[in-house]
Amino acid sequence: MSEAEPPRAPRLSRRHPRRSVALARVEDFLREIQPDAPEPAAQYVRELMVTAIRLLEDGASIADVRLLNAAVRELRYAFRTFARYRGVRKVTAFGSARTTETEPAYRQAEEFSRRAVEAGYMLITGAGGGIMRACQAGAGRAHSFGVNIRLPFEQKPNEFIVDDPKLVTFKYFFTRKLLFIKEADAVVMFPGGFGTLDEAYECLTLVQTGKAGPVPILFVDAPGGRFWSAWLDYVRDHLLKNGLILQEDLSLFRVVDDAAAAVEEIRGFYRVYHSSRYVGDKFVLRLTRAPEPALLEQVGREFADIAAGGRFRLSTKLPEEDDDETAAMHRLVFAFDRVHFGRLRQLIDFLNANAV
């Protein structure tokens, strides 16, 4: 997903004498084993090492230390696995492990994945059976990632991802869920049970609150199916009507029952919009093409409610931004209120539909 918050350099406390000594030793050790480690990455690693040492100072239980150790090791391995494909956009797909090959939802998931790969995307699933297997059958091994979980009843990887170097197995659900969302440029939900609904609400919550950057979120029914359209009726009748969500929150996702339409929705989301991030109190939309002056004026009128002073301006790369593949892209910069993320999605849709 797009970067939701800018990195902030950690502040390492030197007030406690013992901690000052420990920090100095950690810094010396890191310089000795990695003398050319780049900043600020090295600074974050020093903070990580000091935090680990402080577990002993805190008298942390063996269970707590073991949990943290396993989580960090799993994430480090997963980060390394995905880093090799950083330049390729990916779709995370969720759905029931119990869906059989004869069901319309299975065939829909398989067709969607095949079309997504043809559009240039890779697929991420939980690596198991049912919808997960359908997605990886459609995508093929070369275009699939598996993010598996160790369960008491042994969820085994399906034959399309088993023994593949892009298969990562997690002990904990929370680390696994982090990868699903962190690496996703789009999220697609097929019919499923408690786990699928859990992932759906978590993804919506993260985007609604800005803890994850804007991405297309698709709820895909089987052709003519009512699984997600019935869920949408519930959302409108019980959440929206009772004021538990805003009308604009419905813009955060789409419900469709056509695989081609789902892929086109994802492609359309990245027609002009590329990514976004915060730079201090400014929000930066990176765009593949700049809005014409008349369109920029219209943006200022129609979306003034989410920008301080109602001001939007075009810019080149800001000095604080990384000099990466986005450096030459256009920027739309404004002081976003960090509240109305449904309206932010509407702004992205507006730019995608109208920029020429």
C-alpha angles and dihedrals in degrees: 000000000000116000107271100187132024118248113261121204110244119242112227112208116230096175096102111069094219091048090049090055092046092049092049091052092048091050091049092048093049092048089050096052097032107024093164098045108144123239136268089023091060090052091055091048090052089052090049092051093048091049090053091051091050090060087072091047089051092051090236116190121256089245092056093047091047091050093051093044093051093046094051093046092049093048094047091053092046093048090053092049095051094040091074089064099040093128095056121084115233138203121212112211127197131187145123122313087208099062111117128220091250095059122099091232090059092052090046092053091048093050093046092053093048090051092045091055090049087054091054103263133126123219128235119195139157089263095235133108133289115034090001091057091045092054093049092045088055095043097042127223096281092058099039136096122193121207102186131184128215108234132177089249092047113243100213122209114253120249093258094065107020113124091005116138088231091064114102122184122205133198095202130053093216094060091043092050091049090058093047091057101032095056098040124109087177136010124215124191121200122185112295148140136260094317093052092047090048091054091045095054093042092051092048091048093050093051094040091054097039094245086123125035122252115285134159111269115196129190105199121198125192110263105292090000125145104203097105098023088058089049089052089053088055091049092052096042099043109020104032098036091049093050094247091127133019127250088244090059089072087068090068093078145021132220114212137160098203124084094209091051090051092054091045090053090056093046091048092053089061096040092105104350114080109167143316143219144168121256106189106302092341126094115213125203111195110214133189090216133024122244114247115249092257091051091048089054090051090051089053092053100042100040102033089116093072098043125073106246089003089265124148122175137183118235145168120239111316116237091242093057124094118261095240139126090302094058096103095045125108120256131215105200128191142142100261117204091227090222111078103059091157088062089048088057089049089053091052091049090049092053092046091051099044111029111101 
